[in-house]
Amino acid sequence: MNITFRCDPALIDLLPRPAPAQAALPDWLRQMAPRVASPLHQRSIRSVKQCPPFVDAMALGFLVLLPCDVVVQDGVFSWDWPLPALALRHQPRSPLSFHVAEQVAGSPLAQGSQSVLKFNSFWTIELDPGWSLMVVHPVNRDDLPFRLITGLVDADHFNEVGINFPALWTEPGFNGVLPRGTPVAQCYPVPREAPSLVCEAMDSAHLQRADALAQQIMAGSGVYRRLHRRKRGPA
């Protein structure tokens, strides 16, 4: 899979580049203890740091990063980001814009009269033919004061302009700085061809293998990680 990012020539040395998610795991995950004491179990147990599905989901695809510091004070967003003259006539110059509240009225996304935040894009994203781009909130990143709205874009065809990323601001009491490089979206390619779903009862061979694997799992930890997890490519 080739993923090609392009930007205005005047911004190529100013923008943080999209980062492989595997290389941009948050500090809190790195600092977590792999095992913690559990009064309920009366022993130490593994934390989510040792849960491969949890970590692998966070490491999937790439992250789009905030291009500059954004200051939030009493619900007001501001930034000091002097940009040079751009070659593109219709490229946004601000890191943020918004959708009016009426655009999500009647949906679970509605937050009264509050507008929907939009992270403007400064990179175009081109995928190989037959692939679409799934865009989600950075996985397991509930520490961020916003929640990205999930979207799917046919980026093998739509790739001449940037994809903007709408989000709900979830911490109205937040005052501080969203620093340059904050992940605003996690993206990964998905095939556009619809899967064929097959549902069937287990036969005797499947039953035997399921019982054997369940017994392995109950007998000791790390079965999935040691025997079934496949190595990821380099970040």
Phi, psi and omega in degrees: 000122174259131175238120184248127178250136178226151177215171175304136181305329182288345184254356190300329179260002182255330187275142166292134184278148175308140187244138171304130184300328180297331182267001185230037177294146187289156180301323184297328178289319179296327184272350180295146173286138179290334178226145181224153179285137178238110177302325181297315182276345184058038176193175175278145179231162180286139174273175179296343176300334179258017177260103183304317179299323179297311183287319182295325177295322178292335184265004185279136172073217182222162180250138169265134191248147177298130188281344181203167175297138174237123180266132178242121180220114178054042177081003180256130180256134179214162181203156176237096188221079181288117181260150174287174173298137183256151176284329180280132182281334187244020177282128174301148178254351180255149180288339185230150164216203185203162167251141179290155185299330183298337183288344177240008180301137181088354178253163177295351180280344185295136177232060182064231181269006183288131178289160175268124178293150176224121174276116180287149183256141177242359176243137165272155184229119181244128178252165174295156179303140177090001183242144174246164182252116173274128182241122183227167171299141177313123194297132178061023182257061177287358175283345180281144186277019178218167177227113181293145175272127185292141177212162179228126185233133176282079189280001169283338178251319182263093184211015180269343174231166181286156175265122177272157191235101179286149183208153173265133175277117191256356180235083183298338179271005183290127169231126182160204185238130165272109187285153171310136181094355175300132178290128179252338181208144172248132187231146174206146180287143175227143178291143182278341180293129182290139178285158174260122184265129180236125178241127183208160176283148176295137171271183186297323180294317178296319179300317181295316181292323179296316179295320181295317180291319178299322178295319176300316183295319180288336184278339182188161184273165172079016183296312179299312183298318185280325192245342188235334181291137180259144182296135176274157177291169180294147179289000000 
